[in-house]
Amino acid sequence: MKAYRYIVVLVALLIGMVGVGFAQDNSQDYTRLSEQGIYGTARYVGFGGAMTAIGGDPSAVHDNPAGLGLYRRFEAMMSLEVNIDKTWQTATANNASYTTFRLPQASVVFSLPTPTLSDEGIQFHNLMLSYRRLNSFNRSYLAKGTNGVSLGALVDSPTIPWNIPFCTDLLNRTHQMKLRESGYVDEFAFDWSMNISNQWYIGVGLGVQSYLLNSSGDYYETFDSTNVAGEYFDIENETGLILKGISCNFSLGLIYRPTKWLRLGLSMHTPSFGVLRTYTSGTFSARTDSVRFSYAPNLSSVDRSFRLPWRTSASIAFQCGAYGMLAFQYDFAHGNHRDDVHTLKAGLEVIPVMGLYINAGYAYESTFKKTYTPAVMDPTFDRQDTYSICPKWSQYASVAVGYRGTYFMVQAAYQFRWQNNLLYAHEWAEPYDMTTNTHRIVITLGWHQY
C-alpha cells in the first residue's frame, strides 16, 4: 500500500532530525528565548494544549502539522486575549502586576480534495498559513532581602578590573531588585498535510520565528555601616537589555487512526537556527557620604548566530463517537548545556448537543535539572544585566465553551497558570523565590466554508 511508503519516509526523517539538535549554546539569553507557553485558539487553550493526536485546529497544527490533514473545508480564524499577570516574592508581601491585550493567533486553511472513487489513497491535500504567539515576556518583578554576598564584593573581585577599596567586607545590608520585562516570541508558519485513506495523516511545516525581549532592571543595596568608619554607603546597578532576533525551523508529524475511537500522534520540530542582536546599557554607582563612584558604559550591541532546542511530542486520544474525546500528551524539549523540559498534558472535550463544545485541560511543565547556573558577569562589565531568571515549574488549568455553526464559530476559554522562578540579582547572590499567577481569557472567531 502506498500509504506505508509515506510513513517509512516520514519516520526516517524524524530519526534524522533527532541528530541535529545537540550542539547548542548555553547562554541565558537562548534559554529564555526557547521558553514556550500554551497560546493559541480558545479550543486549544481550553484543551490544555493536548492536541497532537487530535488536530483539526490551527494551534494544534503548530504542535503537529499532520493535524492539518483532518480538515475538509476552507477555514479562517482569529483569536483575541487579555492577560493579567501578578508576580510576588514567596512568603512576602512584595508583588507587581502587568496586564496586556494581544492577538495570539490568526490562520487561513485551504482544503483541497483529491478526486477519488473510494476511501483508499490520498483523500485531501491541505495548506495553512498562520501566525501564532509562542511566548510573552510581559512581566514585572519586585523582590527584597537582607544580607548575602554583595554585588560590590563581586565587582571588587579579581575578575573585574576595578579598584573600589570601599567595596570589600560589606555587612548588614538590605537589597532590592526591580525588574520589568516586555516582548514576545512569534511564529509565522506554512504547513502542508495529506489525508491517506482517512486513517493516516502526515504533514510538514516551515516556521519563521521573531524574537523581542526588552527588560530594565534596578538592583539597589544599602549598608548600615562599612569599613569606611561611620559613613553611609549604597550600591545601585541600573541596566537595560534588548534582544532582537529571527530564526526558522522545520516540523514533521504523523497521526494514525487504527480504529474510529483511537488516535495516535507523533511530531518533531528541528532546532530553530537564527541570528540574534543584543543591545545592553547600564549605570553602576557606589556611594558613601564623601566618595562617589559611577560607571556608565555606552550602549553596546553584538550579533550572534544561535540554535534553540529541538522538540518532540507524543499523544494518544480516545474518541467517543460524536459525544467528545479524551487526550493525553507528553512533550520533550532538549538542548545541550541547558535544562531539558518535560511537559505532561491532559484534555477533555464534551459535545452535549450538536454544535456545542465544552473543554477542560491541565498541563504540568518541569525542568529536568535541579541545579541552576546564573548568568556570569562579563569581566569587562560592558554588559551589566547581571540578573538571570531560572524557571522551576509551570502548571496550567483551563476550561472553554464554544459553538460551531454552519458557517461561523465562536469559542471562549479561561486559563489559569501558576509558575515558580528563581530570580538571581547577580551570580554570587542568593536567588529570590518568585511565583507568578496568570489569568488569561481567549476569544476565538472563525468562518468556514459549508
C-alpha positions in Angstrom: 0.0 0.0 0.0 1.4 3.4 -1.0 0.5 4.9 2.4 3.2 2.8 4.1 5.8 4.3 1.8 5.0 7.7 3.0 5.1 6.6 6.6 8.6 5.0 6.2 10.0 8.1 4.7 8.4 10.2 7.5 9.9 8.1 10.3 13.3 8.1 8.6 13.2 11.9 8.5 12.1 12.1 12.2 15.0 9.9 13.2 17.4 12.1 11.2 16.1 15.3 12.8 16.9 14.0 16.3 20.6 14.0 15.5 20.9 17.7 14.5 19.8 19.2 17.8 22.8 18.6 20.1 25.4 21.3 19.6 23.9 24.2 21.5 25.0 27.4 23.2 24.3 27.6 27.0 23.7 31.4 27.1 20.9 32.6 29.4 19.5 34.6 26.5 18.9 31.5 24.5 17.4 29.7 27.4 14.8 32.5 27.9 14.0 32.7 24.2 13.4 28.9 24.0 10.6 29.0 26.5 7.1 28.4 25.1 3.6 28.6 26.7 0.2 27.3 25.8 -1.1 30.0 23.5 -3.5 29.9 20.6 -7.2 29.3 19.8 -9.7 29.1 22.7 -10.3 25.4 21.9 -6.5 24.7 22.1 -6.1 26.7 25.3 -9.2 25.0 26.8 -7.9 21.6 25.9 -4.7 22.3 27.8 -2.7 22.0 24.5 -3.1 18.2 24.4 -4.0 18.1 20.7 -1.0 16.4 19.0 -3.2 13.4 18.2 -6.4 15.3 17.6 -5.6 18.0 15.0 -8.4 20.0 13.2 -7.3 23.2 14.9 -4.7 25.8 13.7 -2.9 25.8 17.0 -2.8 22.0 17.1 -1.2 22.1 13.7 1.7 24.1 15.2 2.4 21.2 17.5 1.8 18.5 14.8 1.4 19.5 11.2 -0.3 16.2 10.5 -3.3 17.6 12.3 -4.0 19.8 9.2 -4.9 16.6 7.3 -8.2 16.3 9.2 -9.6 19.5 7.6 -12.2 19.0 4.9 -13.1 22.6 4.1 -11.8 26.2 3.9 -11.5 28.0 7.3 -10.3 31.4 8.5 -9.8 32.0 12.3 -8.6 34.7 14.6 -8.2 35.0 18.4 -8.0 37.8 20.9 -6.9 37.6 24.5 -6.3 39.5 27.7 -3.6 38.5 30.3 -3.3 39.6 33.9 0.0 38.6 35.5 0.7 39.0 39.2 4.2 38.2 40.5 5.2 38.1 44.1 8.1 37.0 46.2 7.4 33.9 48.2 6.5 34.4 51.9 6.5 38.2 51.5 4.0 41.0 50.5 6.3 42.2 47.6 4.3 42.0 44.4 3.9 43.5 40.9 1.2 43.2 38.2 1.1 43.5 34.5 -2.0 43.5 32.1 -1.7 43.0 28.4 -4.1 42.7 25.4 -2.9 41.0 22.2 -3.7 38.9 19.1 -2.3 35.4 19.8 -3.4 33.6 16.7 -4.6 34.1 13.1 -4.8 31.5 10.3 -6.2 30.5 6.9 -6.7 26.9 5.9 -7.2 25.7 2.3 -8.6 22.2 1.9 -8.1 20.6 -1.5 -10.0 17.3 -2.0 -8.4 14.7 -4.4 -10.9 13.2 -6.9 -11.3 9.5 -5.9 -14.0 6.9 -6.1 -13.0 5.0 -2.9 -11.8 5.6 0.6 -8.3 4.3 -0.3 -5.4 6.5 -1.2 -5.0 10.3 -0.8 -8.2 12.0 0.1 -7.1 15.6 0.8 -4.1 17.9 0.3 -4.4 20.8 2.8 -2.4 24.0 3.2 -2.3 26.5 6.1 -0.8 30.0 6.5 -0.8 31.1 10.1 0.6 33.4 12.8 0.9 32.3 16.4 2.4 33.7 19.6 4.7 31.2 21.3 5.6 33.1 24.4 5.2 36.5 26.0 7.7 38.2 28.4 5.3 40.9 29.8 6.0 40.7 33.5 7.2 42.8 36.5 9.2 41.6 39.5 9.8 43.2 42.9 11.9 41.4 45.5 13.7 42.4 48.7 16.1 40.7 51.1 18.8 41.1 53.7 22.4 40.0 54.0 24.1 37.7 51.5 27.0 38.4 49.2 27.2 42.0 47.9 27.4 43.0 44.3 30.2 45.2 45.5 32.3 42.2 46.5 31.8 40.7 43.1 32.9 43.9 41.4 35.9 44.1 43.7 36.9 40.5 42.8 39.9 39.8 40.6 37.6 39.0 37.7 36.5 42.7 37.4 39.5 45.1 36.7 38.2 47.9 39.0 39.8 49.4 42.2 37.0 50.4 44.6 38.5 49.9 48.1 35.3 50.5 50.0 33.6 47.6 48.2 35.1 44.9 50.4 34.0 43.3 53.6 30.4 44.8 53.4 28.0 43.7 56.1 24.5 44.5 57.4 23.0 45.2 54.1 19.5 45.3 52.6 18.9 44.8 48.9 16.0 45.2 46.5 15.5 44.1 42.8 13.0 45.7 40.4 12.7 44.1 37.0 10.3 44.9 34.2 10.1 42.8 31.0 8.1 43.0 27.8 8.3 41.3 24.4 7.3 38.1 22.7 8.3 35.1 20.6 6.1 35.0 17.4 5.9 32.4 14.7 4.7 32.7 11.1 4.2 29.3 9.5 3.4 27.5 6.3 2.1 23.9 6.8 1.1 21.1 4.3 -0.6 17.8 5.1 -2.3 14.9 3.4 -5.1 12.5 4.4 -4.4 9.0 3.3 -7.4 6.6 3.4 -8.9 8.6 6.3 -6.6 6.6 8.5 -3.1 8.1 8.1 -2.3 11.8 8.2 1.1 13.1 7.6 2.3 16.7 7.5 5.3 19.0 7.2 5.8 22.6 8.2 8.1 25.6 7.9 8.2 28.1 10.7 9.8 31.5 10.9 10.2 32.9 14.5 10.6 36.5 15.5 12.0 37.4 19.0 11.9 40.6 21.1 12.8 40.8 24.7 13.1 44.3 26.4 14.0 44.4 30.1 15.1 47.1 32.5 16.4 46.2 36.0 17.3 48.2 39.1 19.3 46.5 41.8 19.9 48.5 45.0 21.9 47.8 48.2 22.1 49.8 51.4 24.5 49.3 54.3 24.2 50.4 57.9 28.0 50.7 58.1 31.1 49.9 56.1 34.8 49.8 56.6 34.7 53.5 55.9 34.1 54.3 59.5 30.7 55.9 60.3 29.7 56.7 56.7 26.5 55.8 54.8 27.1 53.5 51.9 25.0 52.2 49.0 25.3 50.4 45.6 23.0 50.7 42.7 23.1 48.9 39.3 20.7 50.1 36.6 20.6 48.0 33.4 18.8 47.8 30.1 18.7 44.8 27.7 17.1 44.4 24.3 17.2 41.2 22.4 16.0 41.1 18.7 16.3 38.0 16.5 14.8 35.8 13.8 15.1 32.1 13.2 13.5 29.3 11.3 12.8 25.6 11.8 11.0 22.6 10.2 8.4 20.2 11.6 7.2 16.8 10.7 4.2 14.9 12.1 2.0 11.8 11.9 -1.5 10.9 13.1 -2.7 7.3 12.9 -6.3 6.2 13.4 -6.3 2.4 13.7 -10.0 2.5 14.8 -12.7 5.1 14.9 -12.2 5.5 18.7 -8.4 5.7 18.9 -5.9 8.3 17.5 -2.1 8.2 17.9 0.0 11.3 17.3 3.8 11.9 16.9 5.6 15.1 15.9 9.1 16.5 15.8 10.4 20.1 15.5 14.0 20.7 14.4 16.1 23.2 16.4 15.5 26.8 15.4 18.5 28.3 13.7 18.8 32.1 13.7 20.6 35.4 14.3 20.3 37.4 17.5 21.2 41.0 18.1 21.8 42.1 21.7 21.7 45.7 22.9 22.8 46.5 26.5 23.3 49.6 28.6 23.8 50.3 32.3 25.0 52.5 35.1 26.8 51.2 38.2 27.1 53.6 41.2 28.9 53.1 44.5 28.4 55.9 47.0 29.4 56.9 50.5 28.9 60.3 52.3 32.3 61.5 50.9 33.1 59.3 47.9 31.0 58.6 44.8 32.0 56.2 42.0 29.8 55.8 38.9 30.4 53.8 35.8 28.1 54.2 32.7 29.1 52.2 29.6 27.9 53.2 26.2 25.1 51.3 24.6 26.7 48.2 23.2 25.4 45.7 20.6 26.5 42.4 19.2 25.2 40.0 16.5 25.3 36.2 17.2 24.1 33.1 15.5 22.2 30.7 17.7 20.4 27.3 17.8 17.4 26.6 20.1 16.3 23.2 21.3 14.6 20.5 19.3 11.2 19.4 20.4 9.1 16.2 20.2 5.6 15.3 21.2 3.6 12.1 21.5 -0.1 11.8 22.2 -3.0 9.4 22.5 -6.6 10.3 22.1 -9.9 8.4 22.7 -13.0 9.4 20.7 -16.5 8.6 22.0 -18.4 8.8 18.8 -20.0 12.3 18.4 -20.0 12.9 22.1 -16.4 14.0 22.7 -12.9 12.9 23.2 -10.1 12.5 25.9 -6.4 13.0 25.2 -3.1 12.6 27.0 0.2 14.0 25.7 3.9 14.1 26.6 6.2 16.9 25.2 10.0 16.9 25.5 12.5 19.7 24.6 16.2 19.1 24.6 19.3 21.3 24.3 22.8 20.6 25.4 24.1 22.5 28.4 20.6 23.6 29.5 17.5 22.3 31.1 15.6 19.5 29.4 11.9 20.4 29.6 9.3 17.7 30.2 5.6 18.5 29.9 2.5 16.4 30.7 -0.9 17.4 29.3 -4.4 16.1 29.5 -7.5 17.4 27.8 -11.2 16.6 27.6 -13.9 17.7 25.1 -17.6 17.1 25.6 -20.3 17.7 23.0 -23.7 17.6 24.9 -25.7 18.8 21.8 -24.7 19.2 18.2 -22.6 22.3 17.7 -21.8 23.0 21.4 -18.3 22.2 22.6 -17.1 22.2 26.2 -13.4 21.7 27.0 -11.2 21.3 30.1 -7.5 20.8 30.3 -4.4 20.6 32.6 -0.7 20.7 31.9 2.4 20.4 34.1 5.8 21.6 32.9 9.0 20.9 34.8 12.7 21.5 34.1 14.6 18.2 34.4 17.8 19.6 36.0 17.5 20.8 39.6 20.7 22.9 39.8 20.6 26.3 38.1 23.6 28.3 36.9 23.0 32.1 37.0 24.4 34.5 34.4 28.2 35.2 34.7 29.3 38.8 34.8 31.4 39.9 31.8 35.0 40.6 33.0 34.9 44.0 31.3 31.5 44.7 32.8 30.4 46.1 29.4 27.2 44.1 29.9 25.6 45.0 33.2 22.4 42.9 33.1 23.8 40.6 35.8 20.4 39.2 36.7 19.0 35.9 35.4 15.6 34.1 35.7 15.6 30.3 36.1 12.2 28.7 35.6 11.4 25.8 38.0 7.9 24.7 37.0 4.7 25.8 35.5 1.1 24.5 35.8 -1.9 25.3 33.6 -5.6 24.6 34.3 -8.3 25.7 31.7 -11.9 25.5 30.6 -13.6 26.5 27.4 -17.0 26.6 25.7 -17.8 27.1 22.1 -20.3 26.9 19.3 -19.8 25.7 15.7 -22.5 26.6 13.2 -22.9 26.1 9.5 -20.6 29.0 8.6 -19.5 30.7 11.8 -17.8 29.6 15.0 -17.1 31.3 18.3 -15.4 30.0 21.4 -14.2 31.4 24.7 -11.6 30.0 27.1 -10.2 30.8 30.6 -6.7 29.6 31.6 -5.0 29.9 35.0 -1.3 29.5 35.1 0.9 29.4 38.1 4.7 29.4 37.7 7.7 29.3 40.0 11.0 31.0 39.1 14.4 31.8 40.8 15.5 35.4 40.2 19.2 36.0 40.6 20.3 39.6 41.0 23.9 38.6 40.2 26.0 35.4 40.0 27.0 35.4 43.7 23.6 36.4 45.1 21.2 34.0 46.8 18.1 33.8 44.5 14.7 35.3 45.2 12.0 32.7 45.1 9.3 34.2 42.8 5.7 33.0 42.0 3.6 34.2 39.1 -0.2 33.8 38.6 -1.6 34.5 35.2 -5.3 34.8 34.3 -5.9 34.5 30.6 -9.2 34.9 28.7 -9.2 34.0 25.0 -12.0 34.7 22.4 -11.8 32.9 19.0 -13.9 33.8 16.0 -13.9 31.8 12.8 -15.6 31.3 9.5 -15.6 28.1 7.4 -17.0 27.0 4.1 -20.1 24.8 4.2 
